[in-house]
Amino acid sequence: QIRLTRHAFDRYCERVEPIGWQELERLVSAGIGERQPKDGYLQTGLTWWRAEETETEIILHTCYGDTHIDIPAATKWAKRFRDRIALGADYAGKA
């Protein structure tokens, strides 16, 4: 069972592509397969999510977007050096 938060849905539409709620739920469910969140992160295809696993569901809290970089490692680096990761339209050249 997958549960999208409104924030995760909004960030996906902003950082990846506009899509309907049910269509995104189907896309994510198909993309997860046997994957489980690791250290609070989940990757489906190229899309990274902040995720939480409970006994009954996986809750997607936010979407970092499509990227080839290792988001968990990048966020650890950013915290260590008190920096930020640039995400969204400006970073992706979509602005």
Buried (B, 14 or more C-beta within 10 A) or exposed (E): EBBBBEEBBEBBBBBBEEBEEEEBBEBBEEBBEEEEBEEEBBBBEEBBBBBBEEEEEBBBBBBBBBBEEEBBEBBEEEEEEEEEEEBEEEEBEEE
